[in-house]
Amino acid sequence: ITQFQRTLEWFNIPPSKIALPYLQSALELYLDYGIPQQQLVDIWNNWSGTLGDSLLTLEPVELEGWYELGRLMGADNNLLLRIEQVLEQRNAASVDAFSALPPQKVVIFTLRENTARRAVEKLKPRNPRYNYVLCTDDALTAEAKTHVRSADIVVIVTTCLSHAIFYGIQPYLSDNVVYPRSSGTTGILAAVEDFVKKKCG
């Protein structure tokens, strides 16, 4: 039995919002690693359909992340459309404070480059003055040391990082560190958003 099959068995549980972030991170990982797409789509469709309207009460960043994952996989169009409508309504009624913030340098330490890039693609349009640097080194390099010293925000994806880089950068960290709950795109987005909101009061 493969690791993917074990994961399928684990997620063959009654869908719940509590378990959704773990499922999302796993599906994104398997999508990046080329698991047959239809198997992933079936899981996304099942959880979206079963959770129904309760899915729509997720935090905006979580709901958008779930939607984007389904869109990338080619999920059921009706399910996607329902989520898209809710996202459009929320965006129309809200003001994104992120867009008015001063320039910042954000350095993301992770070994999952694809998910970090997707997070940056989502963040960049919201504030073009932010500069994002991805560091996928598995040991402390001079470049990594320079980036962490000059960063305004340091994102450390501990669930997908080597021990060498994690401990190597510790002496250069201050109070500007963000630790995402997961290594997926949404985990990084949510962590950066939460940090910026707290910092700006």
C-alpha positions in Angstrom: 0.0 0.0 0.0 1.4 3.4 -1.0 1.5 6.6 1.2 -1.1 8.1 -1.1 -3.5 5.1 -0.5 -3.0 5.5 3.2 -3.9 9.1 2.9 -7.0 8.3 0.9 -8.1 5.9 3.7 -7.4 8.5 6.3 -9.6 11.1 4.5 -12.4 8.6 4.0 -13.9 10.1 7.1 -17.0 12.3 7.6 -15.9 15.7 6.2 -15.4 18.4 8.8 -14.2 22.0 8.8 -11.7 21.1 11.5 -9.9 18.5 9.3 -10.2 20.6 6.1 -6.9 22.5 6.4 -5.0 19.1 6.7 -6.8 17.7 3.7 -6.1 20.9 1.6 -2.4 20.8 2.4 -2.2 17.1 1.5 -4.2 17.5 -1.8 -2.0 20.4 -2.8 1.2 18.3 -2.1 -0.1 15.3 -4.1 -1.2 17.6 -7.0 2.4 19.0 -7.2 3.8 15.5 -7.2 1.7 14.2 -10.0 -0.9 12.0 -8.3 -3.7 11.1 -10.8 -5.8 14.2 -10.8 -9.2 12.6 -10.9 -8.6 10.9 -7.6 -7.9 14.2 -6.0 -10.9 15.9 -7.6 -13.2 13.2 -6.3 -12.0 14.0 -2.7 -12.4 17.7 -3.2 -15.9 17.3 -4.7 -17.0 15.0 -1.9 -15.9 17.3 0.9 -17.3 20.4 -0.8 -20.6 18.8 -1.5 -20.9 17.2 2.0 -19.9 20.3 3.9 -22.3 22.5 1.8 -23.1 25.9 3.2 -20.9 25.4 6.3 -17.9 25.5 4.0 -18.9 29.0 3.0 -18.4 30.2 6.6 -14.6 29.6 6.5 -12.3 32.6 6.9 -11.9 34.4 3.5 -8.2 33.3 3.0 -9.2 29.7 3.8 -12.2 29.7 1.5 -10.2 31.3 -1.4 -7.5 28.7 -0.9 -9.9 25.8 -1.1 -11.5 27.4 -4.2 -8.2 27.8 -5.9 -7.2 24.3 -5.2 -10.4 23.0 -6.7 -10.0 25.3 -9.7 -6.5 24.0 -10.3 -7.7 20.4 -10.2 -10.7 21.0 -12.5 -13.3 20.3 -9.8 -17.1 20.3 -10.2 -18.1 23.6 -11.9 -21.3 24.0 -9.8 -19.4 23.6 -6.6 -16.8 26.1 -7.7 -19.4 28.6 -8.9 -21.1 28.6 -5.5 -17.9 29.4 -3.7 -16.9 32.0 -6.3 -20.1 33.9 -5.8 -19.6 34.1 -2.1 -16.0 35.3 -2.6 -17.1 38.0 -5.0 -19.7 39.2 -2.5 -17.2 39.4 0.3 -14.6 41.2 -1.8 -17.1 43.7 -2.9 -18.1 44.5 0.7 -14.6 44.7 2.1 -11.5 47.0 2.0 -8.1 45.3 1.8 -5.9 47.1 4.3 -2.9 45.1 3.0 -2.8 47.3 -0.1 -2.0 50.5 1.8 0.9 49.2 3.9 4.4 50.6 3.4 7.1 48.6 1.5 8.3 45.4 3.2 10.7 42.6 2.4 9.2 39.1 3.1 11.5 36.1 3.1 9.9 32.6 3.0 12.0 29.6 4.1 10.5 26.4 2.8 11.4 23.3 0.7 8.0 23.4 -1.1 8.8 26.0 -3.7 5.6 25.6 -5.7 3.3 26.3 -2.8 5.3 29.3 -1.7 5.3 30.7 -5.3 1.5 30.3 -5.4 1.2 32.2 -2.1 3.4 35.0 -3.5 1.3 35.2 -6.7 -1.7 35.8 -4.5 0.0 38.4 -2.3 1.8 40.5 -4.9 -1.2 42.1 -6.6 -2.5 43.2 -3.2 0.5 45.4 -2.6 3.2 45.6 -5.4 5.5 47.4 -2.9 6.1 44.2 -1.0 9.2 42.3 -2.1 9.1 38.5 -1.7 12.2 36.2 -1.6 11.9 32.4 -1.5 14.7 30.5 0.2 14.8 26.8 -0.5 18.3 26.1 0.8 18.6 23.0 3.0 21.6 24.5 4.9 22.7 28.0 6.0 24.3 29.9 3.1 25.7 33.4 3.0 22.7 34.4 0.8 20.2 32.9 3.3 21.9 34.7 6.2 21.8 38.0 4.3 18.1 37.6 3.5 17.0 36.8 7.0 19.0 39.8 8.4 17.4 42.2 6.0 13.9 40.9 6.1 10.9 42.8 7.6 8.9 39.6 7.8 10.5 36.1 8.0 8.1 33.1 7.2 9.5 29.8 8.4 7.6 26.8 7.2 8.7 24.4 9.9 6.7 21.5 8.6 8.8 21.5 5.4 12.3 22.7 6.3 15.6 21.1 7.0 17.0 21.1 10.6 20.2 22.7 9.3 18.5 25.8 7.9 16.0 26.1 10.8 18.7 26.1 13.5 21.2 28.0 11.2 19.0 31.1 11.0 17.9 31.2 14.6 20.7 33.6 15.8 19.6 36.2 13.2 15.8 36.2 14.0 14.0 38.9 15.9 10.3 39.5 16.6 9.4 39.5 12.9 8.9 35.7 12.5 5.9 34.0 11.1 5.2 30.2 11.5 2.4 28.9 9.2 0.3 26.1 10.5 0.9 24.1 7.3 3.3 24.1 4.4 0.5 24.7 1.9 -0.3 27.9 0.0 -3.2 28.8 2.3 -1.1 28.2 5.4 1.5 30.7 4.2 -1.1 33.3 3.2 -3.0 33.1 6.5 0.2 33.4 8.5 1.4 36.5 6.6 -2.1 38.1 6.8 -2.4 37.5 10.6 1.1 38.9 11.2 0.5 42.0 9.2 -2.9 42.6 10.9 -1.4 42.3 14.4 1.6 44.5 13.5 -0.7 47.3 12.1 -3.0 47.0 15.1 
